[in-house]
Amino acid sequence: MYINNKYQKNNVISKNRNTGSSKKTSTSKTKEKTKSVKSDRFFQMLKSQRMIQVYGILMILFAVILVISIVSSYFHFKIDASHVQASTQGITNIAGTLGAHLAYYFINYTFGFFSIGFPFLFFIYGFYLTFSKSILPVILTTLTTLISMAWLSTLFGTFFVNTEYEFISGIFGNFIAFNLLQYTKIWGTALILLASLFIILVLFYNISPIKTVQILSNIKFPKIKSKVSSGDNGLLNTKKPRIKDNIEGFLSNIPPNSESIDTKLPDLYIENRNKLTTEYDKNVIYFGDDEDKQTSSISEEKSNIDQVDFEIVNPVSHEDSQEEINDEIDTTGDDEIDLNSDNSEIQHFTEILEDYDPHLDLSFYKFPKPEFLNEYENKEIDKDQINQELHENKNNIVRTLDNFKIKIKKITATVGPTVTLYEIIPDDGVRISRIKNLEDDIALSLAALGIRIIAPIPGKGTIGIEVPNKNAQIVSMREIINSEKFQNNKYDLPIGLGKTISNEPFVVDLAKMPHLLMAGATGQGKSVGLNAIITSILYKKHPSEVKFVLIDPKKVEFTLYSILEKHYLAKLPDSIEPIITDSKKVIQTLNSLCVEMDTRYELLKVAKTRNIKEYNAKFCNRKLSPAFGHRYLPYIVLIIDEFGDLIMTSGREIETPIARLAQLARAIGIHLVIATQRPSVNIITGIIKANFPSRIAFRVSSKIDSRTILDSNGADQLIGKGDMLLSTGSDLIRLQCAFVDTPEVEKIVQFIEEQQSYPEAFILPEYIVEEKNKGLDEEEPINTDEFDPLFMEAARLIVQTQMGSTSLIQRKMKLGYNRAGRIMDQLEEFDIVGPSAGSKAREVKIRSEEELNQIFLRMGLFS
């Protein structure tokens, strides 16, 4: 027993030791974690915006002290240098001992007296860090200043090297000058300095010899009357060709503004679509019993159904066709920009200045990385399985058509991410309407959802049958962003919508659309489509080039983008929230955009330009002065989610400014993207549809909704989950929308938010609301005959129940909806109830019947 007890005690002691050691290790790990968290917070604090401003203030202070020190040392540098070297008193520098030491090291060990450029650079850096604005281009100014100091230091070093005044040129100038004089002597040194001067003027000061001669040739000198007679054939009368004429003759062969001319010729998109032979596509794989026999002509008739020619087209590039689509979208087309000014004096002056660069305010801005987007791993399916599925569908289609005595010559299958397009060439004499009427029978034979028949395919001599794939593929936004079409395009507002039915990225220019209307049932991909549009622009456009106005009645869709307020968002002057959610604010914002539109048109009128592209090009070329109110105009993209809710609550007040912007705002760079889940006629009215030629339809519940949004059927036959139809006015394109998830958007906006921003958001012009007559505040007498006879009774009912509901008036007073609504409007007019709050009851502002009687008394309703 004793041994057993002792053994148990030892076990308990060992367990306690183990638990004690584990506690020590856990506490040490927690300490290490707290230390790492504290260090991370410390480094984050050092990188914060406030600390950057502190760095800027300190740099400006250092620049002021340094310039005082260097300027003061110009008068007694030798005396102060001797005291600095000997560490004795008697320094005469205005900035004291610190200034004497700064001046000694900067002058003696850099560029001599020309080190005065350093405080100039420090001041520019400090100003940029403090105010987030650059006085001059930072990088270009740094290079120009450093090279200028080096050249001047070398020039004076040739005179003062190895003399008692060699401190004037500094150690850099003396070293360069000594070596130049040793190897090239005085004349070689002079030529090198002269050539380097011209190189500096050309590269950094934009002073070219041709422009200099042009300016000098236009200077009018006073004419000197010659005493030589006109008949004299002396030397003074011989007419020599002027330098100006020679230069103008040479420059006349160079096209003006040659840098802005697009030398890329339009690609020819010529294809014989009615001829589907083996030469139609080179990337064709043949399957079936006649796999080894390639047909040379499609005119060969085959009696056996199994011998129908079947080919699977590999996804090939259709860049030219997409460029043609973009050209079709731009129905009006911008004319070529002509920036030639008639005022030669202004032109010669502005040619010397550097072009304005809107990116300079945020010159260190970096675009988001594609790594922030997910790359979804789609299920790798065996090619044999794909071919088997394609052959099964092909056989079912052929069998169904054969049952109805319809012969076909050839079937071509194009595999997409979610849908496969089967192109059919019917036999001679077959009517297209017969195949179109068999849509339900083909869907039954294929046992698939979302069969759509295109009879015929526009631009082709074929009939298309779109069949959903059994294994759909997810189209990631990362694929679209990394694609060559997105990276190398020169669109003003590029948006990557997704992939076509041939697995090619689809990128269009929103500026040429110029507005976009989106509709679809709940959960079919509208919000993802809006995120794809915003993400595309964020990946391609600088904050100075585009601004967003985001309207979100649901209050949850665009909240992620609120932290981009100072980078990309625009808002009203008195608005606190960057995302507009209140219906009153929506009306003010839309009217404010109308004011901005009118202001921009006035600027274009004064500048004698027709669109924003010409205006900004003219402004960047220094041909429009900010002193006269001109400014760089960024594109503004207005995005509205749940447009139907706004129409229900505000109606006419929303529709009128939307119609104005849609009709007029294209030329001045304001573009609209509107989304709704109710594509009914009372939401998407004729005025709105007429000004939105580009429309996107996700899956809808009925053919009526499809015709409302697209003016044709098809949207009711989509399969959902991002499957959509894009209408450009002349054609329908089936796309699979790119998927952007919420964590991906969070990474993108967080990366942008951590970078330097503007001091505030882009402020829209203030819209002054025209105040309506309130009755109580006006001195004019109130016409009581206009009031409903039951007005007082309804007012007492609302105050007693403290519930401002139109349905309450209907039920209690047994009135119709229209009359009850008019009474409620009269109650709102005299501030008895608040404005409409959608489906909720109105706020009752009068708390007692005594207050109500006072209002009736002032209104003159008591006899």
Number of C-alpha atoms within 10 A of each C-alpha: 6 7 8 9 10 11 11 12 12 12 12 12 11 12 12 12 12 12 12 12 12 12 12 12 12 12 12 12 12 12 12 12 12 12 12 12 12 12 12 12 12 12 11 12 13 13 13 14 17 13 15 20 18 13 18 23 20 15 22 22 15 15 22 14 17 25 22 17 25 29 16 18 25 14 12 13 23 15 15 25 19 14 17 18 10 9 11 10 10 13 21 18 24 16 20 13 19 14 22 25 21 18 30 24 14 20 25 21 16 20 28 30 24 23 26 22 16 20 21 18 19 21 22 24 24 24 20 21 23 22 15 20 18 18 14 14 16 17 10 10 16 19 11 17 19 16 14 18 23 21 21 18 27 28 20 20 28 23 14 20 23 12 9 9 13 19 24 23 32 28 21 20 28 26 16 19 23 18 13 19 16 11 10 13 12 14 10 13 21 16 12 13 17 13 11 13 14 14 14 17 15 13 11 16 14 14 17 15 12 11 15 12 13 16 15 11 15 12 8 7 7 6 6 6 6 9 6 12 10 9 7 10 10 10 8 11 13 9 7 7 8 9 12 15 11 11 15 12 11 10 12 10 8 10 9 13 11 9 8 12 11 8 8 6 6 9 11 9 11 8 10 10 12 12 14 18 14 15 11 13 12 10 13 17 12 16 15 14 11 14 13 9 10 11 12 11 12 15 12 8 14 14 10 8 14 14 15 21 23 26 23 20 17 17 16 13 12 16 16 14 14 17 16 15 16 18 16 17 23 16 13 9 10 13 9 10 17 13 16 12 11 8 8 12 11 12 15 15 12 15 15 15 13 14 15 16 14 17 14 17 22 20 17 10 15 13 15 18 13 16 11 15 21 16 14 14 9 12 10 8 9 9 9 9 10 15 13 12 14 22 18 13 20 19 18 18 20 21 18 19 18 13 9 11 10 17 23 21 20 22 22 21 24 20 23 24 21 25 29 20 23 26 25 23 22 19 16 11 8 14 11 14 10 12 19 17 11 15 14 12 14 25 19 14 14 19 13 14 14 19 21 23 23 18 17 18 16 14 11 15 18 24 21 23 24 24 25 21 18 11 14 13 17 19 23 21 28 19 20 25 23 12 16 11 19 22 13 8 13 11 15 19 24 25 25 26 24 26 24 20 21 22 22 21 29 23 24 24 19 24 22 23 24 24 24 22 24 27 31 26 19 14 14 22 23 27 20 20 24 22 19 24 20 19 21 21 21 21 19 21 16 20 25 20 17 22 24 26 24 25 27 22 21 12 13 10 18 21 14 16 21 16 17 20 21 18 24 25 24 25 26 22 13 8 12 9 12 23 27 23 17 15 21 14 15 22 20 19 24 23 24 20 27 21 16 19 22 15 14 22 20 12 21 20 13 12 16 11 18 16 19 22 19 20 27 22 19 23 21 17 18 20 21 21 11 11 7 9 8 17 16 19 19 20 21 21 24 20 21 23 24 20 24 21 18 25 17 13 16 16 14 12 17 21 20 16 19 22 17 18 21 22 16 17 24 20 19 24 22 26 25 24 21 21 25 23 22 20 25 17 13 12 20 21 13 11 15 18 19 12 19 21 19 22 23 24 32 33 28 25 13 13 15 18 24 24 16 20 26 26 14 14 16 25 31 22 22 25 21 19 18 26 23 31 23 21 22 21 16 11 13 19 13 21 27 27 27 27 22 21 15 11 12 16 19 13 16 22 18 16 15 20 17 13 15 20 21 17 11 11 19 21 13 16 18 17 18 9 8 6 6 7 11 11 16 15 8 9 7 9 10 15 10 11 7 8 14 15 11 12 17 17 12 22 22 16 18 23 20 14 12 18 16 26 21 23 16 18 23 17 12 10 14 11 15 13 14 11 15 24 17 15 22 25 18 18 21 20 17 16 17 23 25 18 18 18 12 13 8 10 18 19 17 21 14 19 14 12 14 10 13 16 15 12 17 14 12 12 16 13 14 9 4
